[in-house]
Amino acid sequence: MRFLVRDRLLGFGDDYWIEDQDGNKVFLVDGKAMRLRDTFELKDTQGRVLINIHQKMFALRDTMIIERDGDTLATVKRKRLSLLRNHYRVSLVDGTELDVSGKILDREFAIDFDGELLAQISRRWLHIRETYGVDIVRDEADPALLIAVAVCVIHLADKEREED
C-alpha cells in the first residue's frame, strides 16, 4: 500500500492531502497554527479525526505524542544521532517499540518493528517534485499510525535542522 505526501506543505497552519498510489485523497493532515505546541490532526476524507499529533510540553528532548480517540497511542523521540543516519524511537502504549532510521531530511528512511520492515519512506520511486512516498509493506500494519510516525519524525528532524 503506497501513499504520496507533498513534502513542501509540512508547515503549520497548512492543510494537505495524502493520496493513495492511484491519486485518490485518503488522509488530510490538518496543521493547527497559533497553538502553544506543534499540533496536527490526521483526518479521513469525511473529516473525522483519526489521529491527533502534538508536541509534548516540557520534555528534555523534543517529543511528539500520537493519540487516537483521546488516548495516547505512542510517543516519538530521537533515539540517537550518528554522522550518517537519524534514529527515532516510537514507544507504543502497549510496550512495544518501533525503530525509525535512515536519512530523515532526505526522506529516505524505514520504520521497523523487531527487525522487520513495516514501512519504507522514499522519494526514489517518484518523479513528482517535493513529494515522497510512504510504502506500507505489512498488510496488518495501521496506515494511519505509520503515516503519523512519518509526519512526526520529519517534523522533529526539520525542527532540529532549523535550530542548528
ABEGO torsion letter per residue (X at the ends): XBBBBBAAAABBGBBBBBBBAAGBBABBBBBBBGBABBBBBBBBAAGBBABBBBBBBGBABBBBBBBBGGBBABBBBBABBBAABBBBBBBBAAGBBBBBBEBAAAGBBBBBBGGBBABBBBAAABABBGBBBBBBABAABBAAAAAAAAAAAAAAAAAAAAAX
